């Protein structure tokens, strides 16, 4: 998705622009409330794989990377890591990268003396499947920071696509979404529209209107997902530009 196309001047949701978002809740509560803990856990569940790839690229083998990822999130959710957050640079992406660097530098020896991962499964992580995902990436020339950012964008877009698919499925249009999903990239031709039109029984003109609305909703959901990881709505556009330039 073109990052410029994903940055309209305003973004709204059903409940209004920039309703209380996950990272804002965490920061405002200092991670102390039940709501803040739930919000932080949700963010960790979404963005754990970029951390795994960072740890792997930092020189740890798959089993250790799994254990370190679990241990890191366990401590993140249990300890007062948020004291290190600079409120003027309050992006969850920046915080997470800073926190894992500190964890690897200062706490690996302590973590290794304990039972790996403390015996706690904070996130669902299958070693083989996770490692296969890692090996599919062209990581040989990437720094740990670069692969972290690349996987952050991938996780972000996957989350947006999942949310969009859920909306279509809730309206009984799961099959239509499956047909239209490839058109989100904009890389198609008239023949593709003709073929899809025949398969779904919708006129080509109406199909193009639906695709236009689909792309608009995709952009809205992209902005809302990014809003969940920054502190203020004024940071959304900058974060979009930064992320897409970082992986271009």
N, C-alpha and C positions, 0 to 999 in steps of 0.2 A: 504494500500500500504506500503510495507516495506520501511522504510526511507533510508536504505543503498542502496536499488535498485534505489531510487529516487535521487541519488547524483552522477551523472557522473562528470568527471573532468571539462568538458566545457559544456556550454549551449549556443545555438544560436537561433536567431529568423530570420524571413524573412529579417529583416532590420539590422541584426548584433547583437552581444551580448551586453546586457545591454544598449540598447538605453535609452533615457531619460525616466525614470519611474516615477510613480505617486508621491511617497514619496520624491524622489530626486527633482522633480519639486517644491514641497511644501517647502522643506528646502532651496533650492537655492534662491527661490523668497521670502522667509519669509512669505509665504501665501498671498502676496500682489497683485500678478498679477491675471488676469482672468483665465489664464491657471492653476495657482496654486490652485485657489479656486475650479475650476472644478475637478482637481485631488484629492483634499482633500474631496470634496463631494462624489466622486466615492468611495474612500476608506471607508468613513463613511457609505455609502449605503451597502457596502459589509460586513462590520464588526460591524454593530450596535447590532446584537443579543448577542455577547459576553458581551457587555456593559450592556444590559438589564439584563442578568443573573447575572452579578456582582452586580448590584444595587438591584435586588431581593434578592440575597443571603446575602446582607448587611443588610437586615431587613425591606425593604420597601414592601408595599402591591402592587398588580398588577397595580392598577390605578396610584399610586404615582410613581411606577417604570416606567410606560409609560411616565408620564409627565416629570419626571426627565431625562429620556433618550432624549426626544424631546428638553428639555431646554438645556441639555448639548451640544447636537450637534448644536443647534442654536447659542450658545455662542462660540463654537469651530470655527464655520464658520464665525462669525462676529467679534470676539475679537482677540487680539494679544497673544494667548496662546502659540505660537511657541517660544516666548522668553525663555521659560523654558526648551527647548530641548537642551540637551547636544549633540553637534555634534559628539562626540566620542561614544555616545550610541544612535545613531539616528535611532532606529527601531520604526516603527509606532506602533507596539504592545506595546512596553515599554512606549512610549509617551502617548498613549491613556489611559493606566492603571494609569499612574502617574496623568494625567490630570483629570480623573474622580474621583480619590481619593481626589484631591485638591478641585474639585467642590463640592463633597458631604460634605467635612469637613468644607468648608468656605463659600459656596454660597447657600446652601439649604434654609436657613432662608430668604434670599433675594428673591430667586426664588419662595418660597411659598407665599410671600407677594404679588407677582404679579399674574396676571391671569395665571393659570397653562399652562406651555409650551409657555407662551407669545402669545398664540393663533396661533402659527405657526406650521405647519406640515412640519418638515424638512425631515423626512423619513416616508414611509408608514408603519404604525404599528397598526394592529388590536389587541386590548387588549386580546380578548378571544383566538384567534389563537396563539398569542405570548405566553400567559400563558400556553396553552396546550403544546406547545413545551417545555417550561420550566419544566412543571410537568412530562414530559416523561423522563427527565434526572434523574439519581440516585444522587441527589444533597445533600442528607441528611448528608453525612459525608464529604462533600467537603467545603473547605474554599472558600470565594469569589474569591480569586486569582486562585485557582485550577479550579473552574468551568469556569472562564474567559478563561483560557488557553485551556481547553477542547473544549469550544465552538469556540474559535479562530481557532483551527485545523479543526473542523467540517465545519466552514464557508469557510476556505481556500480550503478544498477538494471539497466542493460543487461548489465553483467558478471554480475550475479546470475542474470538470466534466461537468459543464454547457458550458464552452468554448469548450471542446472537442466535446460535442454533437452538438453545433452550427456549428462546422467545418464539421462534417459528414452530417448534415442536408443541409448545403450549397452545398454539393456535391451530393445531392439527395439520401443520404444513411441513412436517419433517422431510417428506420426500421432495417437496418443492425446494427446500433449502439445499438438499443434497445435489439437486440438479443445478442450482444457481451458484453454489459456493465457488466453483472454478471461475466464475465471471467477476468475482470481487477484485481480482488483480487487474482487470481491464484489458487483459491480454487475450482477446478473442476476436472472432470475425463474424460476418453476417451469417455464414453457414452454421456456425455454432448456435447462434440464436434460433435459426430455422429448425435445427435438429431438436433443440430443447423445447421449442414451441410445440412441435409435433408430439413430443413425448408427454408433455404435461397438459396438452389440450388447451393452451392459452395462446391467443393471438400474439404475433411478434411485437406489435406496438405496445400491448398491455404488458408483455414480458419485459420490455425495455424500461417501462415505467417502474415495474416492480424491482428491477435490478438497480435503478437509480435510487429508489427509496432504501434498498438494502445497503447500498454503499453509504448513504447518508446516515443510516442507523449505525453502521459499522464505525463511522467517524465519531459519532456521539458516544458510543460505548468505549472507544479507544480513549477519548478524553476523560471519561468518567473513571476508567481503570487507572489512568495515570494520576488523576486527581486523588485516588486512594493512596498514592505513594508520595505525595508532596504535601507541604504544609499550607499552601495558599493557592487560590485559583490563578493568581498572577504568574505562578511558576509552571503552569501546564504547557504553554506554548514553548517556553525555553527547554523544558524537559523533552518534548517531542523532537525539537530540532537537534538537541544534543544526542539523543539516543539514535536517531536515524543517521546522523552524520558520523557517529562513532562506529557504526557497522557498515557504512557505505564503502 
